[in-house]
Amino acid sequence: VQLQASGGGLVQAGGSLRLSCARSGRTLSTYAMGWFRQAPGKAREFVAAITWSGSTTYYADSVKGRFTISRDNAKNTVYLQMNSLKPEDTAVYYCAFRAGMTTIAALADGNRYDSWGQGTQVTVSS
């Protein structure tokens, strides 16, 4: 499975961006896809995840109410709509894929994912 993330860029605080992650390659199953981010000098952190069949979503508290994760099964693509962006949202954003079932809470653990995209830079200016 290959993942291609896109949509990052430079935006002013309060602005919006939509990230996309296109999945390609053969897979027997898809349970969930997620978004993580890593700011300079900081550890990678969970942002949001979505299950592929039931569209159950799960968000980090820091983005709840501002970010929305969604997916398009026909396009094998997951999206992250980011509104009301803050300078602290500045990071490289990565999408990730998990094939097998797990708990929703476990989707916040990056070690639970099978494949990762290359990352897209999001910079929010104050």
N, CA, C and O atoms as a GROMACS GRO file, in nm:
protein
  504
    1VAL      N    1   0.085  -0.119   0.000
    1VAL     CA    2   0.000   0.000   0.000
    1VAL      C    3   0.089   0.124   0.000
    1VAL      O    4   0.182   0.135   0.080
    2GLN      N    5   0.059   0.215  -0.091
    2GLN     CA    6   0.132   0.342  -0.096
    2GLN      C    7   0.034   0.456  -0.064
    2GLN      O    8  -0.082   0.454  -0.104
    3LEU      N    9   0.084   0.552   0.008
    3LEU     CA   10   0.003   0.666   0.047
    3LEU      C   11   0.070   0.795  -0.002
    3LEU      O   12   0.190   0.814   0.014
    4GLN      N   13  -0.010   0.881  -0.063
    4GLN     CA   14   0.041   1.007  -0.116
    4GLN      C   15  -0.038   1.120  -0.054
    4GLN      O   16  -0.156   1.139  -0.084
    5ALA      N   17   0.028   1.196   0.032
    5ALA     CA   18  -0.037   1.310   0.098
    5ALA      C   19  -0.011   1.438   0.020
    5ALA      O   20   0.095   1.455  -0.040
    6SER      N   21  -0.110   1.525   0.020
    6SER     CA   22  -0.097   1.654  -0.049
    6SER      C   23  -0.188   1.756   0.017
    6SER      O   24  -0.271   1.722   0.102
    7GLY      N   25  -0.172   1.882  -0.024
    7GLY     CA   26  -0.263   1.986   0.024
    7GLY      C   27  -0.205   2.080   0.127
    7GLY      O   28  -0.270   2.177   0.166
    8GLY      N   29  -0.083   2.054   0.171
    8GLY     CA   30  -0.023   2.142   0.269
    8GLY      C   31   0.013   2.277   0.208
    8GLY      O   32   0.004   2.296   0.087
    9GLY      N   33   0.053   2.370   0.294
    9GLY     CA   34   0.090   2.501   0.246
    9GLY      C   35   0.104   2.600   0.359
    9GLY      O   36   0.106   2.563   0.477
   10LEU      N   37   0.113   2.725   0.321
   10LEU     CA   38   0.126   2.834   0.418
   10LEU      C   39  -0.008   2.908   0.426
   10LEU      O   40  -0.066   2.944   0.324
   11VAL      N   41  -0.055   2.929   0.548
   11VAL     CA   42  -0.183   2.994   0.568
   11VAL      C   43  -0.174   3.081   0.692
   11VAL      O   44  -0.097   3.053   0.784
   12GLN      N   45  -0.253   3.187   0.695
   12GLN     CA   46  -0.256   3.272   0.813
   12GLN      C   47  -0.342   3.210   0.922
   12GLN      O   48  -0.430   3.129   0.894
   13ALA      N   49  -0.314   3.248   1.044
   13ALA     CA   50  -0.395   3.201   1.156
   13ALA      C   51  -0.542   3.233   1.131
   13ALA      O   52  -0.576   3.342   1.085
   14GLY      N   53  -0.627   3.136   1.161
   14GLY     CA   54  -0.770   3.152   1.135
   14GLY      C   55  -0.813   3.098   1.000
   14GLY      O   56  -0.932   3.085   0.973
   15GLY      N   57  -0.718   3.068   0.916
   15GLY     CA   58  -0.748   3.018   0.783
   15GLY      C   59  -0.775   2.869   0.780
   15GLY      O   60  -0.782   2.803   0.884
   16SER      N   61  -0.791   2.817   0.659
   16SER     CA   62  -0.827   2.677   0.640
   16SER      C   63  -0.738   2.612   0.535
   16SER      O   64  -0.687   2.677   0.444
   17LEU      N   65  -0.722   2.482   0.548
   17LEU     CA   66  -0.656   2.400   0.448
   17LEU      C   67  -0.726   2.264   0.446
   17LEU      O   68  -0.784   2.222   0.546
   18ARG      N   69  -0.721   2.197   0.331
   18ARG     CA   70  -0.770   2.061   0.324
   18ARG      C   71  -0.658   1.970   0.275
   18ARG      O   72  -0.606   1.989   0.165
   19LEU      N   73  -0.623   1.874   0.354
   19LEU     CA   74  -0.523   1.775   0.317
   19LEU      C   75  -0.592   1.654   0.256
   19LEU      O   76  -0.704   1.618   0.293
   20SER      N   77  -0.523   1.593   0.161
   20SER     CA   78  -0.572   1.471   0.098
   20SER      C   79  -0.465   1.363   0.110
   20SER      O   80  -0.346   1.392   0.112
   21CYS      N   81  -0.511   1.240   0.118
   21CYS     CA   82  -0.419   1.126   0.119
   21CYS      C   83  -0.479   1.018   0.031
   21CYS      O   84  -0.580   0.957   0.065
   22ALA      N   85  -0.415   0.996  -0.082
   22ALA     CA   86  -0.461   0.896  -0.177
   22ALA      C   87  -0.388   0.765  -0.154
   22ALA      O   88  -0.265   0.761  -0.145
   23ARG      N   89  -0.465   0.658  -0.146
   23ARG     CA   90  -0.409   0.526  -0.124
   23ARG      C   91  -0.406   0.449  -0.254
   23ARG      O   92  -0.503   0.452  -0.330
   24SER      N   93  -0.296   0.381  -0.281
   24SER     CA   94  -0.286   0.297  -0.401
   24SER      C   95  -0.221   0.165  -0.363
   24SER      O   96  -0.165   0.150  -0.254
   25GLY      N   97  -0.230   0.070  -0.454
   25GLY     CA   98  -0.173  -0.061  -0.427
   25GLY      C   99  -0.279  -0.156  -0.375
   25GLY      O  100  -0.388  -0.115  -0.335
   26ARG      N  101  -0.246  -0.283  -0.377
   26ARG     CA  102  -0.343  -0.385  -0.340
   26ARG      C  103  -0.342  -0.409  -0.190
   26ARG      O  104  -0.237  -0.410  -0.126
   27THR      N  105  -0.459  -0.429  -0.138
   27THR     CA  106  -0.473  -0.464   0.002
   27THR      C  107  -0.596  -0.551   0.020
   27THR      O  108  -0.698  -0.530  -0.047
   28LEU      N  109  -0.588  -0.647   0.108
   28LEU     CA  110  -0.702  -0.735   0.132
   28LEU      C  111  -0.810  -0.665   0.212
   28LEU      O  112  -0.928  -0.695   0.197
   29SER      N  113  -0.770  -0.574   0.294
   29SER     CA  114  -0.868  -0.505   0.377
   29SER      C  115  -0.813  -0.372   0.421
   29SER      O  116  -0.692  -0.349   0.424
   30THR      N  117  -0.905  -0.283   0.455
   30THR     CA  118  -0.870  -0.154   0.514
   30THR      C  119  -0.959  -0.135   0.635
   30THR      O  120  -1.082  -0.136   0.623
   31TYR      N  121  -0.900  -0.118   0.750
   31TYR     CA  122  -0.981  -0.092   0.868
   31TYR      C  123  -0.993   0.058   0.895
   31TYR      O  124  -1.101   0.109   0.924
   32ALA      N  125  -0.880   0.126   0.886
   32ALA     CA  126  -0.884   0.268   0.920
   32ALA      C  127  -0.768   0.343   0.856
   32ALA      O  128  -0.669   0.284   0.814
   33MET      N  129  -0.785   0.474   0.849
   33MET     CA  130  -0.676   0.562   0.810
   33MET      C  131  -0.670   0.677   0.910
   33MET      O  132  -0.771   0.717   0.967
   34GLY      N  133  -0.552   0.726   0.928
   34GLY     CA  134  -0.534   0.831   1.028
   34GLY      C  135  -0.441   0.940   0.980
   34GLY      O  136  -0.369   0.925   0.882
   35TRP      N  137  -0.444   1.050   1.052
   35TRP     CA  138  -0.352   1.162   1.031
   35TRP      C  139  -0.274   1.186   1.161
   35TRP      O  140  -0.329   1.187   1.271
   36PHE      N  141  -0.147   1.205   1.143
   36PHE     CA  142  -0.058   1.240   1.253
   36PHE      C  143   0.020   1.364   1.211
   36PHE      O  144   0.021   1.401   1.093
   37ARG      N  145   0.085   1.427   1.305
   37ARG     CA  146   0.169   1.542   1.270
   37ARG      C  147   0.292   1.545   1.360
   37ARG      O  148   0.294   1.491   1.470
   38GLN      N  149   0.394   1.611   1.308
   38GLN     CA  150   0.518   1.625   1.383
   38GLN      C  151   0.574   1.764   1.361
   38GLN      O  152   0.609   1.802   1.249
   39ALA      N  153   0.582   1.840   1.469
   39ALA     CA  154   0.641   1.973   1.464
   39ALA      C  155   0.791   1.961   1.491
   39ALA      O  156   0.835   1.864   1.552
   40PRO      N  157   0.870   2.060   1.448
   40PRO     CA  158   1.014   2.055   1.470
   40PRO      C  159   1.048   2.040   1.618
   40PRO      O  160   1.000   2.116   1.702
   41GLY      N  161   1.132   1.942   1.649
   41GLY     CA  162   1.176   1.922   1.786
   41GLY      C  163   1.075   1.853   1.876
   41GLY      O  164   1.098   1.838   1.996
   42LYS      N  165   0.964   1.811   1.818
   42LYS     CA  166   0.860   1.747   1.898
   42LYS      C  167   0.833   1.607   1.847
   42LYS      O  168   0.867   1.571   1.734
   43ALA      N  169   0.771   1.528   1.933
   43ALA     CA  170   0.734   1.392   1.894
   43ALA      C  171   0.613   1.394   1.802
   43ALA      O  172   0.534   1.489   1.802
   44ARG      N  173   0.601   1.290   1.727
   44ARG     CA  174   0.482   1.274   1.642
   44ARG      C  175   0.358   1.264   1.731
   44ARG      O  176   0.361   1.200   1.836
   45GLU      N  177   0.249   1.327   1.687
   45GLU     CA  178   0.127   1.320   1.766
   45GLU      C  179   0.008   1.287   1.678
   45GLU      O  180   0.003   1.322   1.560
   46PHE      N  181  -0.086   1.222   1.737
   46PHE     CA  182  -0.210   1.183   1.670
   46PHE      C  183  -0.296   1.306   1.644
   46PHE      O  184  -0.303   1.396   1.728
   47VAL      N  185  -0.361   1.308   1.528
   47VAL     CA  186  -0.452   1.417   1.494
   47VAL      C  187  -0.596   1.365   1.482
   47VAL      O  188  -0.686   1.412   1.551
   48ALA      N  189  -0.616   1.267   1.394
   48ALA     CA  190  -0.751   1.217   1.370
   48ALA      C  191  -0.743   1.082   1.299
   48ALA      O  192  -0.643   1.050   1.236
   49ALA      N  193  -0.851   1.004   1.312
   49ALA     CA  194  -0.859   0.876   1.243
   49ALA      C  195  -1.003   0.849   1.204
   49ALA      O  196  -1.097   0.903   1.263
   50ILE      N  197  -1.019   0.764   1.104
   50ILE     CA  198  -1.152   0.728   1.056
   50ILE      C  199  -1.152   0.582   1.015
   50ILE      O  200  -1.059   0.537   0.949
   51THR      N  201  -1.256   0.509   1.052
   51THR     CA  202  -1.269   0.372   1.006
   51THR      C  203  -1.324   0.371   0.864
   51THR      O  204  -1.399   0.459   0.825
   52TRP      N  205  -1.286   0.272   0.789
   52TRP     CA  206  -1.317   0.275   0.647
   52TRP      C  207  -1.460   0.231   0.617
   52TRP      O  208  -1.519   0.279   0.521
   53SER      N  209  -1.515   0.142   0.697
   53SER     CA  210  -1.649   0.092   0.667
   53SER      C  211  -1.757   0.173   0.736
   53SER      O  212  -1.854   0.213   0.672
   54GLY      N  213  -1.742   0.197   0.864
   54GLY     CA  214  -1.846   0.263   0.940
   54GLY      C  215  -1.828   0.412   0.956
   54GLY      O  216  -1.916   0.480   1.009
   55SER      N  217  -1.714   0.465   0.910
   55SER     CA  218  -1.686   0.608   0.922
   55SER      C  219  -1.689   0.659   1.064
   55SER      O  220  -1.725   0.774   1.088
   56THR      N  221  -1.652   0.574   1.157
   56THR     CA  222  -1.634   0.623   1.294
   56THR      C  223  -1.511   0.711   1.296
   56THR      O  224  -1.407   0.675   1.240
   57THR      N  225  -1.522   0.825   1.360
   57THR     CA  226  -1.410   0.919   1.366
   57THR      C  227  -1.361   0.936   1.509
   57THR      O  228  -1.433   0.914   1.607
   58TYR      N  229  -1.236   0.978   1.516
   58TYR     CA  230  -1.170   0.993   1.645
   58TYR      C  231  -1.071   1.107   1.632
   58TYR      O  232  -0.992   1.110   1.538
   59TYR      N  233  -1.074   1.202   1.727
   59TYR     CA  234  -0.992   1.321   1.717
   59TYR      C  235  -0.909   1.343   1.843
   59TYR      O  236  -0.949   1.305   1.953
   60ALA      N  237  -0.795   1.405   1.824
   60ALA     CA  238  -0.720   1.456   1.936
   60ALA      C  239  -0.796   1.576   1.994
   60ALA      O  240  -0.861   1.650   1.921
   61ASP      N  241  -0.786   1.593   2.123
   61ASP     CA  242  -0.857   1.704   2.188
   61ASP      C  243  -0.814   1.839   2.131
   61ASP      O  244  -0.894   1.933   2.125
   62SER      N  245  -0.690   1.848   2.089
   62SER     CA  246  -0.636   1.975   2.042
   62SER      C  247  -0.696   2.021   1.910
   62SER      O  248  -0.686   2.138   1.875
   63VAL      N  249  -0.759   1.930   1.836
   63VAL     CA  250  -0.815   1.967   1.706
   63VAL      C  251  -0.966   1.948   1.700
   63VAL      O  252  -1.029   1.984   1.601
   64LYS      N  253  -1.023   1.891   1.803
   64LYS     CA  254  -1.167   1.863   1.805
   64LYS      C  255  -1.244   1.993   1.785
   64LYS      O  256  -1.217   2.093   1.850
   65GLY      N  257  -1.341   1.989   1.694
   65GLY     CA  258  -1.421   2.107   1.666
   65GLY      C  259  -1.364   2.196   1.559
   65GLY      O  260  -1.434   2.283   1.507
   66ARG      N  261  -1.237   2.176   1.523
   66ARG     CA  262  -1.172   2.256   1.418
   66ARG      C  263  -1.139   2.173   1.295
   66ARG      O  264  -1.146   2.222   1.183
   67PHE      N  265  -1.102   2.048   1.316
   67PHE     CA  266  -1.063   1.959   1.207
   67PHE      C  267  -1.170   1.856   1.183
   67PHE      O  268  -1.239   1.813   1.276
   68THR      N  269  -1.185   1.816   1.057
   68THR     CA  270  -1.280   1.711   1.022
   68THR      C  271  -1.212   1.611   0.929
   68THR      O  272  -1.158   1.648   0.826
   69ILE      N  273  -1.216   1.484   0.967
   69ILE     CA  274  -1.162   1.379   0.882
   69ILE      C  275  -1.278   1.312   0.808
   69ILE      O  276  -1.385   1.291   0.864
   70SER      N  277  -1.254   1.280   0.682
   70SER     CA  278  -1.356   1.213   0.603
   70SER      C  279  -1.287   1.123   0.502
   70SER      O  280  -1.166   1.132   0.483
   71ARG      N  281  -1.366   1.037   0.438
   71ARG     CA  282  -1.304   0.950   0.338
   71ARG      C  283  -1.398   0.930   0.222
   71ARG      O  284  -1.520   0.940   0.235
   72ASP      N  285  -1.339   0.901   0.107
   72ASP     CA  286  -1.411   0.870  -0.015
   72ASP      C  287  -1.365   0.732  -0.058
   72ASP      O  288  -1.256   0.716  -0.112
   73ASN      N  289  -1.449   0.631  -0.034
   73ASN     CA  290  -1.409   0.494  -0.064
   73ASN      C  291  -1.381   0.474  -0.213
   73ASN      O  292  -1.288   0.403  -0.250
   74ALA      N  293  -1.462   0.536  -0.296
   74ALA     CA  294  -1.447   0.518  -0.441
   74ALA      C  295  -1.312   0.570  -0.490
   74ALA      O  296  -1.255   0.517  -0.585
   75LYS      N  297  -1.264   0.675  -0.425
   75LYS     CA  298  -1.137   0.734  -0.465
   75LYS      C  299  -1.022   0.685  -0.379
   75LYS      O  300  -0.907   0.725  -0.400
   76ASN      N  301  -1.050   0.598  -0.283
   76ASN     CA  302  -0.946   0.550  -0.190
   76ASN      C  303  -0.868   0.666  -0.129
   76ASN      O  304  -0.745   0.663  -0.122
   77THR      N  305  -0.940   0.765  -0.088
   77THR     CA  306  -0.877   0.888  -0.039
   77THR      C  307  -0.937   0.928   0.094
   77THR      O  308  -1.058   0.916   0.116
   78VAL      N  309  -0.851   0.975   0.183
   78VAL     CA  310  -0.896   1.030   0.309
   78VAL      C  311  -0.859   1.178   0.312
   78VAL      O  312  -0.755   1.218   0.259
   79TYR      N  313  -0.943   1.258   0.372
   79TYR     CA  314  -0.925   1.403   0.376
   79TYR      C  315  -0.916   1.452   0.521
   79TYR      O  316  -0.970   1.390   0.612
   80LEU      N  317  -0.848   1.563   0.537
   80LEU     CA  318  -0.847   1.631   0.666
   80LEU      C  319  -0.876   1.778   0.640
   80LEU      O  320  -0.790   1.852   0.592
   81GLN      N  321  -0.997   1.820   0.672
   81GLN     CA  322  -1.034   1.960   0.660
   81GLN      C  323  -0.995   2.031   0.788
   81GLN      O  324  -1.041   1.995   0.896
   82MET      N  325  -0.910   2.130   0.774
   82MET     CA  326  -0.857   2.201   0.890
   82MET      C  327  -0.904   2.345   0.886
   82MET      O  328  -0.867   2.421   0.796
   83ASN      N  329  -0.985   2.383   0.984
   83ASN     CA  330  -1.037   2.519   0.994
   83ASN      C  331  -0.982   2.586   1.120
   83ASN      O  332  -0.929   2.520   1.210
   84SER      N  333  -0.996   2.716   1.125
   84SER     CA  334  -0.952   2.794   1.242
   84SER      C  335  -0.810   2.755   1.283
   84SER      O  336  -0.781   2.731   1.400
   85LEU      N  337  -0.724   2.751   1.184
   85LEU     CA  338  -0.586   2.707   1.209
   85LEU      C  339  -0.513   2.803   1.301
   85LEU      O  340  -0.534   2.924   1.298
   86LYS      N  341  -0.426   2.745   1.382
   86LYS     CA  342  -0.346   2.820   1.480
   86LYS      C  343  -0.198   2.797   1.449
   86LYS      O  344  -0.162   2.697   1.388
   87PRO      N  345  -0.113   2.889   1.491
   87PRO     CA  346   0.031   2.869   1.470
   87PRO      C  347   0.081   2.737   1.528
   87PRO      O  348   0.174   2.677   1.474
   88GLU      N  349   0.021   2.691   1.636
   88GLU     CA  350   0.063   2.564   1.696
   88GLU      C  351   0.023   2.442   1.614
   88GLU      O  352   0.062   2.330   1.646
   89ASP      N  353  -0.054   2.462   1.509
   89ASP     CA  354  -0.086   2.352   1.416
   89ASP      C  355   0.025   2.331   1.313
   89ASP      O  356   0.021   2.235   1.236
   90THR      N  357   0.123   2.420   1.313
   90THR     CA  358   0.234   2.407   1.219
   90THR      C  359   0.310   2.277   1.243
   90THR      O  360   0.356   2.249   1.354
   91ALA      N  361   0.322   2.197   1.137
   91ALA     CA  362   0.387   2.066   1.148
   91ALA      C  363   0.390   2.001   1.010
   91ALA      O  364   0.328   2.050   0.915
   92VAL      N  365   0.462   1.892   1.002
   92VAL     CA  366   0.449   1.803   0.887
   92VAL      C  367   0.338   1.704   0.919
   92VAL      O  368   0.340   1.639   1.024
   93TYR      N  369   0.242   1.694   0.830
   93TYR     CA  370   0.128   1.606   0.852
   93TYR      C  371   0.146   1.478   0.770
   93TYR      O  372   0.178   1.482   0.652
   94TYR      N  373   0.125   1.366   0.837
   94TYR     CA  374   0.140   1.235   0.775
   94TYR      C  375   0.009   1.159   0.779
   94TYR      O  376  -0.064   1.164   0.879
   95CYS      N  377  -0.021   1.089   0.671
   95CYS     CA  378  -0.134   0.998   0.675
   95CYS      C  379  -0.082   0.856   0.693
   95CYS      O  380   0.032   0.825   0.658
   96ALA      N  381  -0.167   0.771   0.747
   96ALA     CA  382  -0.128   0.634   0.778
   96ALA      C  383  -0.245   0.540   0.754
   96ALA      O  384  -0.361   0.580   0.755
   97PHE      N  385  -0.212   0.416   0.731
   97PHE     CA  386  -0.309   0.313   0.694
   97PHE      C  387  -0.297   0.193   0.787
   97PHE      O  388  -0.188   0.148   0.821
   98ARG      N  389  -0.414   0.143   0.828
   98ARG     CA  390  -0.415   0.021   0.907
   98ARG      C  391  -0.510  -0.078   0.843
   98ARG      O  392  -0.624  -0.045   0.813
   99ALA      N  393  -0.462  -0.202   0.822
   99ALA     CA  394  -0.543  -0.302   0.755
   99ALA      C  395  -0.640  -0.372   0.850
   99ALA      O  396  -0.757  -0.390   0.815
  100GLY      N  397  -0.595  -0.411   0.965
  100GLY     CA  398  -0.676  -0.495   1.053
  100GLY      C  399  -0.751  -0.418   1.159
  100GLY      O  400  -0.718  -0.304   1.193
  101MET      N  401  -0.854  -0.483   1.210
  101MET     CA  402  -0.939  -0.422   1.311
  101MET      C  403  -0.864  -0.400   1.442
  101MET      O  404  -0.780  -0.480   1.481
  102THR      N  405  -0.896  -0.291   1.508
  102THR     CA  406  -0.845  -0.264   1.641
  102THR      C  407  -0.945  -0.173   1.710
  102THR      O  408  -1.047  -0.137   1.652
  103THR      N  409  -0.916  -0.135   1.831
  103THR     CA  410  -1.007  -0.045   1.900
  103THR      C  411  -0.989   0.098   1.849
  103THR      O  412  -0.883   0.134   1.797
  104ILE      N  413  -1.092   0.177   1.864
  104ILE     CA  414  -1.084   0.316   1.820
  104ILE      C  415  -0.971   0.388   1.894
  104ILE      O  416  -0.895   0.463   1.834
  105ALA      N  417  -0.962   0.366   2.023
  105ALA     CA  418  -0.859   0.434   2.102
  105ALA      C  419  -0.719   0.396   2.054
  105ALA      O  420  -0.627   0.478   2.060
  106ALA      N  421  -0.702   0.274   2.008
  106ALA     CA  422  -0.571   0.228   1.961
  106ALA      C  423  -0.528   0.301   1.834
  106ALA      O  424  -0.410   0.304   1.802
  107LEU      N  425  -0.623   0.359   1.762
  107LEU     CA  426  -0.589   0.430   1.639
  107LEU      C  427  -0.510   0.558   1.667
  107LEU      O  428  -0.456   0.618   1.575
  108ALA      N  429  -0.503   0.598   1.791
  108ALA     CA  430  -0.420   0.713   1.827
  108ALA      C  431  -0.274   0.676   1.843
  108ALA      O  432  -0.189   0.764   1.860
  109ASP      N  433  -0.243   0.548   1.837
  109ASP     CA  434  -0.107   0.498   1.852
  109ASP      C  435  -0.047   0.476   1.714
  109ASP      O  436  -0.092   0.388   1.640
  110GLY      N  437   0.052   0.552   1.679
  110GLY     CA  438   0.113   0.541   1.547
  110GLY      C  439   0.175   0.405   1.521
  110GLY      O  440   0.189   0.364   1.405
  111ASN      N  441   0.211   0.334   1.626
  111ASN     CA  442   0.270   0.201   1.609
  111ASN      C  443   0.169   0.097   1.561
  111ASN      O  444   0.206  -0.013   1.522
  112ARG      N  445   0.041   0.134   1.563
  112ARG     CA  446  -0.064   0.041   1.521
  112ARG      C  447  -0.089   0.047   1.370
  112ARG      O  448  -0.174  -0.027   1.319
  113TYR      N  449  -0.019   0.133   1.298
  113TYR     CA  450  -0.044   0.150   1.156
  113TYR      C  451   0.056   0.071   1.072
  113TYR      O  452   0.169   0.047   1.114
  114ASP      N  453   0.013   0.031   0.953
  114ASP     CA  454   0.093  -0.055   0.867
  114ASP      C  455   0.175   0.020   0.762
  114ASP      O  456   0.284  -0.023   0.725
  115SER      N  457   0.122   0.131   0.715
  115SER     CA  458   0.190   0.208   0.610
  115SER      C  459   0.174   0.356   0.638
  115SER      O  460   0.078   0.401   0.701
  116TRP      N  461   0.274   0.432   0.589
  116TRP     CA  462   0.274   0.577   0.610
  116TRP      C  463   0.301   0.649   0.478
  116TRP      O  464   0.374   0.599   0.391
  117GLY      N  465   0.241   0.768   0.465
  117GLY     CA  466   0.272   0.855   0.353
  117GLY      C  467   0.396   0.938   0.381
  117GLY      O  468   0.456   0.926   0.488
  118GLN      N  469   0.433   1.022   0.285
  118GLN     CA  470   0.559   1.094   0.294
  118GLN      C  471   0.549   1.224   0.372
  118GLN      O  472   0.653   1.282   0.407
  119GLY      N  473   0.432   1.272   0.401
  119GLY     CA  474   0.415   1.394   0.478
  119GLY      C  475   0.396   1.516   0.391
  119GLY      O  476   0.448   1.524   0.280
  120THR      N  477   0.321   1.611   0.442
  120THR     CA  478   0.299   1.738   0.374
  120THR      C  479   0.309   1.849   0.479
  120THR      O  480   0.252   1.838   0.588
  121GLN      N  481   0.381   1.955   0.444
  121GLN     CA  482   0.408   2.062   0.540
  121GLN      C  483   0.290   2.157   0.550
  121GLN      O  484   0.236   2.203   0.450
  122VAL      N  485   0.251   2.185   0.673
  122VAL     CA  486   0.150   2.286   0.701
  122VAL      C  487   0.215   2.393   0.789
  122VAL      O  488   0.268   2.363   0.896
  123THR      N  489   0.211   2.517   0.743
  123THR     CA  490   0.269   2.628   0.819
  123THR      C  491   0.161   2.733   0.841
  123THR      O  492   0.101   2.782   0.745
  124VAL      N  493   0.137   2.766   0.966
  124VAL     CA  494   0.036   2.865   1.002
  124VAL      C  495   0.108   2.986   1.061
  124VAL      O  496   0.174   2.976   1.164
  125SER      N  497   0.094   3.100   0.994
  125SER     CA  498   0.159   3.221   1.040
  125SER      C  499   0.066   3.301   1.132
  125SER      O  500  -0.056   3.298   1.117
  126SER      N  501   0.126   3.370   1.228
  126SER     CA  502   0.045   3.447   1.323
  126SER      C  503   0.019   3.587   1.273
  126SER      O  504  -0.047   3.666   1.340
   0.00000   0.00000   0.00000
